[in-house]
Amino acid sequence: MSLTIDVLTLFPRMLDGFLAESILGKGIAAGHLAVKVHDLRNWAVDKHRTADDRPFGGGAGMVMKPEPVFSAIEQVQTPGCRRIYLTPDGTPFTSAIARELSQQQHLVLLSGHYEGIDQRIRDRLIDQELSIGDYVLTNGTLAAAVVIDALARFIPGVLGEEKSLTHESFTSKLLDFPQYTRPAEFRGMSVPEVLLSGNHAEIEKWRYARQLEKTRQVRPDLLK
Ligand SMILES: C[S@@+](CC[C@H](N)C(=O)[O-])C[C@H]1O[C@@H](n2cnc3c(N)ncnc32)[C@H](O)[C@@H]1O
């Protein structure tokens, strides 16, 4: 059975282009995954469709109210689904988490806005909290998009060539090697000779050496 993802956000239109384009758009069209985007304001109860209010205890900004989010999650959730809140104070999102999520049947991704969401939503309804990096976005819709994009690549059939996953950064704990394409000579810059040699063993050796070099330079923590 394929994966279904429900996204709950105050900005559903932010995902329009993202879900229609490129590899993800094709994966959805082919039925490898289904993504439903919901406007949280549809669950607001007052005539102004209010989704936020001032924080108890004072302080700057606004906080997303519990009622619309509780109603939305209670409506879209299914038994055994994973309810995820995107938040900068969540667990760092990694390739391993993306792979694990791709094997689920139903995900609910909650995007916050303003100063965040009422803590009672997190306490009662959220199974997992994920951060896409040590910076703060204005809302979680792009974070949800990042999670969807990264996990979709692990769903069989989404990437045309399954083997393009095997050589990638983070798949092997090493960053990727440099890639070149035609022309072999461009503005005085040549493609490394070995790649034109046709000697596959030598090419593999060269690529592995470049992976080690790059990882040592940029992400030595991955080698530990
Ligand atoms: C302005 S942020 C709230 C930040 C919150 N006051 C804090 O300092 O942790 C608004 C929303 O953007 C989303 N967001 C911001 N940065 C994020 C990140 N690095 N990863 C995932 N979601 C993020 C969350 O959904 C959050 O509720």
The ligand as an SDF file (V2000), in Angstrom:
LIG
                    3D

 27 29  0  0  0  0  0  0  0  0999 V2000
    8.9860   31.4080   13.8040 C   0  0  0  0  0  0  0  0  0  0  0  0
    8.9080   29.6600   13.9870 S   0  0  0  0  0  0  0  0  0  0  0  0
    8.6870   29.4630   15.7310 C   0  0  0  0  0  0  0  0  0  0  0  0
    9.9730   29.3760   16.4230 C   0  0  0  0  0  0  0  0  0  0  0  0
    9.8770   29.0730   17.9150 C   0  0  0  0  0  0  0  0  0  0  0  0
    9.4450   30.2390   18.6270 N   0  0  0  0  0  0  0  0  0  0  0  0
   11.2360   28.6520   18.4140 C   0  0  0  0  0  0  0  0  0  0  0  0
   12.0650   29.5160   18.6800 O   0  0  0  0  0  0  0  0  0  0  0  0
   11.4840   27.4230   18.4750 O   0  0  0  0  0  0  0  0  0  0  0  0
    7.3410   29.2960   13.3160 C   0  0  0  0  0  0  0  0  0  0  0  0
    7.1560   27.8770   12.8160 C   0  0  0  0  0  0  0  0  0  0  0  0
    8.0600   27.6020   11.7610 O   0  0  0  0  0  0  0  0  0  0  0  0
    8.4010   26.2320   11.7500 C   0  0  0  0  0  0  0  0  0  0  0  0
    9.8730   26.1330   11.7330 N   0  0  0  0  0  0  0  0  0  0  0  0
   10.7300   27.1800   11.8680 C   0  0  0  0  0  0  0  0  0  0  0  0
   12.0020   26.7700   11.7900 N   0  0  0  0  0  0  0  0  0  0  0  0
   11.9710   25.4310   11.6020 C   0  0  0  0  0  0  0  0  0  0  0  0
   12.9860   24.4310   11.4600 C   0  0  0  0  0  0  0  0  0  0  0  0
   14.2920   24.7360   11.5070 N   0  0  0  0  0  0  0  0  0  0  0  0
   12.5890   23.1420   11.2790 N   0  0  0  0  0  0  0  0  0  0  0  0
   11.2770   22.8200   11.2400 C   0  0  0  0  0  0  0  0  0  0  0  0
   10.2740   23.7310   11.3850 N   0  0  0  0  0  0  0  0  0  0  0  0
   10.6050   25.0110   11.5520 C   0  0  0  0  0  0  0  0  0  0  0  0
    7.7320   25.5930   12.9480 C   0  0  0  0  0  0  0  0  0  0  0  0
    6.5790   24.8800   12.4900 O   0  0  0  0  0  0  0  0  0  0  0  0
    7.3710   26.7760   13.8240 C   0  0  0  0  0  0  0  0  0  0  0  0
    6.2050   26.5350   14.5800 O   0  0  0  0  0  0  0  0  0  0  0  0
  1  2  1  0
  2  3  1  0
  2 10  1  0
  3  4  1  0
  4  5  1  0
  5  6  1  0
  5  7  1  0
  7  8  2  0
  7  9  1  0
 10 11  1  0
 11 12  1  0
 11 26  1  0
 12 13  1  0
 13 14  1  0
 13 24  1  0
 14 15  1  0
 14 23  1  0
 15 16  2  0
 16 17  1  0
 17 18  1  0
 17 23  2  0
 18 19  1  0
 18 20  2  0
 20 21  1  0
 21 22  2  0
 22 23  1  0
 24 25  1  0
 24 26  1  0
 26 27  1  0
M  CHG  2   2   1   9  -1
M  END
$$$$
